Amino acid sequence: MITVRLQEPLARHTAMRTGGPCEAWVVARTDEDVALVIHDCRRASWKLTMLGAGTRTVVRDGGQRGAVLRLGGELAALDLVAPGAGAPMPALVELAARAGRGGLEAFVGVPGSLGASLLHDDGWDELVDEVYVLQRGARRTMSLPDVRRKQPVVLGARLALSERDPVELRREVDARWRHARPGSWYTPPKPVGRQRPLDVREVLASVRLPMVRLREVAVPALAPELLINLGHGTAADLLLLHRSAIERVVKVRGIDLGSRIGWMGEA
Ligand SMILES: Cc1cc2nc3c(=O)[nH]c(=O)nc-3n(C[C@H](O)[C@H](O)[C@H](O)COP(=O)(O)OP(=O)(O)OC[C@H]3O[C@@H](n4cnc5c(N)ncnc54)[C@H](O)[C@@H]3O)c2cc1C
């Protein structure tokens, strides 16, 4: 069953709660649903954009043309052997800890969906046997490097988790939660040689940011690597605050911080 809502505000579906409407908000639950949505969008010359949990995406205030697709039902299955791409990572991490299945503890603190994490986050190479993608109207398998290169619609994956002592694994997951840091909006420059990666929080804290609040968006004093929406903040203000921080760090420390956030839609 496919759910379609027209002129759906995307602010409802992203962690930052910004974003104007998309022409069609679509939830697909089976491979056939996804194939049909892709087919219909192509026939209507509509742009199709995937959205997972929306923790790595800021939608601009003007909204998004075309259809925005989220995966649900069996395509969000919480299964430790073959989870769906829509499955929430925190739930998969917890399920694996309880079942004594090792490997996902590396993703403690990642609030996104499996599909987006496979595409964007480090740490999956040894944990994935194969990735399931939709190609030419059907489910096919693809290697992780190819998925990263081709960026197809990800449907799920076959995981290769290891047997671990549940008590020991529980202790490790809890320890990682205690030290988990919310995801930074910035990426440090790649370390050269034996250099340790720069601590983005330390770098941002070392330069007096020109702006820490802009209308309804702000930079938390103790976590300058984050940006928060205080209620009715706009994507435009988030972008301004984000850019001014990056420019300030270049000016004061000569360091080029990258941005981890994807921007979707029109201004
Ligand atoms: C508080 C916080 C903590 C975080 N901590 C970490 C962390 O510790 N480590 C880390 O690596 N990242 C972290 N992140 C970044 C982010 O959560 C991860 O990258 C996560 O994997 C993104 O998942 P998502 O479902 O929210 O992605 P979304 O924002 O929904 O989507 C990201 C991109 O993936 C595409 N996409 C989504 N689903 C699919 C699919 N099924 N098929 C094809 N394309 C798809 C979208 O089109 C979009 O371009 C954090 C983010 C936040 C806000």
The ligand as an SDF file (V2000), in Angstrom:
LIG
                    3D

 53 58  0  0  0  0  0  0  0  0999 V2000
   22.1680   14.3060   16.4820 C   0  0  0  0  0  0  0  0  0  0  0  0
   22.8680   13.6070   15.3260 C   0  0  0  0  0  0  0  0  0  0  0  0
   23.8270   12.6570   15.5910 C   0  0  0  0  0  0  0  0  0  0  0  0
   24.5040   12.0630   14.4990 C   0  0  0  0  0  0  0  0  0  0  0  0
   25.5090   11.2700   14.8190 N   0  0  0  0  0  0  0  0  0  0  0  0
   26.1570   10.7210   13.7880 C   0  0  0  0  0  0  0  0  0  0  0  0
   27.2550    9.9020   14.0900 C   0  0  0  0  0  0  0  0  0  0  0  0
   27.6220    9.7100   15.2370 O   0  0  0  0  0  0  0  0  0  0  0  0
   27.9190    9.3480   13.0390 N   0  0  0  0  0  0  0  0  0  0  0  0
   27.5160    9.5630   11.7530 C   0  0  0  0  0  0  0  0  0  0  0  0
   28.1520    9.0380   10.8610 O   0  0  0  0  0  0  0  0  0  0  0  0
   26.4900   10.3600   11.4520 N   0  0  0  0  0  0  0  0  0  0  0  0
   25.8190   10.9460   12.4460 C   0  0  0  0  0  0  0  0  0  0  0  0
   24.8250   11.7600   12.1630 N   0  0  0  0  0  0  0  0  0  0  0  0
   24.4880   12.0290   10.8140 C   0  0  0  0  0  0  0  0  0  0  0  0
   23.2810   11.1890   10.3740 C   0  0  0  0  0  0  0  0  0  0  0  0
   22.4110   10.8650   11.3850 O   0  0  0  0  0  0  0  0  0  0  0  0
   23.6740    9.9460    9.7180 C   0  0  0  0  0  0  0  0  0  0  0  0
   24.4590   10.2190    8.6240 O   0  0  0  0  0  0  0  0  0  0  0  0
   22.4800    9.1060    9.2880 C   0  0  0  0  0  0  0  0  0  0  0  0
   22.9150    7.9600    8.7230 O   0  0  0  0  0  0  0  0  0  0  0  0
   21.5530    9.8400    8.3640 C   0  0  0  0  0  0  0  0  0  0  0  0
   20.3720    9.0600    8.2520 O   0  0  0  0  0  0  0  0  0  0  0  0
   18.9610    9.7020    7.9100 P   0  0  0  0  0  0  0  0  0  0  0  0
   18.0460    8.5700    7.6360 O   0  0  0  0  0  0  0  0  0  0  0  0
   18.5450   10.6750    8.9130 O   0  0  0  0  0  0  0  0  0  0  0  0
   19.3220   10.4740    6.5380 O   0  0  0  0  0  0  0  0  0  0  0  0
   18.4470   11.5190    5.7640 P   0  0  0  0  0  0  0  0  0  0  0  0
   18.8080   12.8900    6.2540 O   0  0  0  0  0  0  0  0  0  0  0  0
   17.0220   11.1550    5.7660 O   0  0  0  0  0  0  0  0  0  0  0  0
   19.0120   11.3110    4.2710 O   0  0  0  0  0  0  0  0  0  0  0  0
   20.3780   11.5550    3.9890 C   0  0  0  0  0  0  0  0  0  0  0  0
   20.5950   11.3440    2.4880 C   0  0  0  0  0  0  0  0  0  0  0  0
   20.4200    9.9690    2.1750 O   0  0  0  0  0  0  0  0  0  0  0  0
   19.4430    9.7960    1.1090 C   0  0  0  0  0  0  0  0  0  0  0  0
   18.6700    8.5810    1.4240 N   0  0  0  0  0  0  0  0  0  0  0  0
   18.0040    8.3120    2.5710 C   0  0  0  0  0  0  0  0  0  0  0  0
   17.4490    7.0800    2.5180 N   0  0  0  0  0  0  0  0  0  0  0  0
   17.7830    6.5600    1.2960 C   0  0  0  0  0  0  0  0  0  0  0  0
   17.5190    5.2990    0.6230 C   0  0  0  0  0  0  0  0  0  0  0  0
   16.8040    4.3260    1.1840 N   0  0  0  0  0  0  0  0  0  0  0  0
   18.0000    5.1320   -0.6350 N   0  0  0  0  0  0  0  0  0  0  0  0
   18.7240    6.1010   -1.2380 C   0  0  0  0  0  0  0  0  0  0  0  0
   19.0040    7.3170   -0.6650 N   0  0  0  0  0  0  0  0  0  0  0  0
   18.5530    7.5250    0.5900 C   0  0  0  0  0  0  0  0  0  0  0  0
   18.5920   11.0700    1.1440 C   0  0  0  0  0  0  0  0  0  0  0  0
   18.0680   11.3610   -0.1350 O   0  0  0  0  0  0  0  0  0  0  0  0
   19.6170   12.1150    1.5930 C   0  0  0  0  0  0  0  0  0  0  0  0
   20.3260   12.5920    0.4720 O   0  0  0  0  0  0  0  0  0  0  0  0
   24.1470   12.3680   13.1920 C   0  0  0  0  0  0  0  0  0  0  0  0
   23.1450   13.2940   12.9430 C   0  0  0  0  0  0  0  0  0  0  0  0
   22.5330   13.9250   14.0030 C   0  0  0  0  0  0  0  0  0  0  0  0
   21.4830   14.9340   13.7450 C   0  0  0  0  0  0  0  0  0  0  0  0
  1  2  1  0
  2  3  1  0
  2 52  2  0
  3  4  2  0
  4  5  1  0
  4 50  1  0
  5  6  2  0
  6  7  1  0
  6 13  1  0
  7  8  2  0
  7  9  1  0
  9 10  1  0
 10 11  2  0
 10 12  1  0
 12 13  2  0
 13 14  1  0
 14 15  1  0
 14 50  1  0
 15 16  1  0
 16 17  1  0
 16 18  1  0
 18 19  1  0
 18 20  1  0
 20 21  1  0
 20 22  1  0
 22 23  1  0
 23 24  1  0
 24 25  2  0
 24 26  1  0
 24 27  1  0
 27 28  1  0
 28 29  2  0
 28 30  1  0
 28 31  1  0
 31 32  1  0
 32 33  1  0
 33 34  1  0
 33 48  1  0
 34 35  1  0
 35 36  1  0
 35 46  1  0
 36 37  1  0
 36 45  1  0
 37 38  2  0
 38 39  1  0
 39 40  1  0
 39 45  2  0
 40 41  1  0
 40 42  2  0
 42 43  1  0
 43 44  2  0
 44 45  1  0
 46 47  1  0
 46 48  1  0
 48 49  1  0
 50 51  2  0
 51 52  1  0
 52 53  1  0
M  END
$$$$
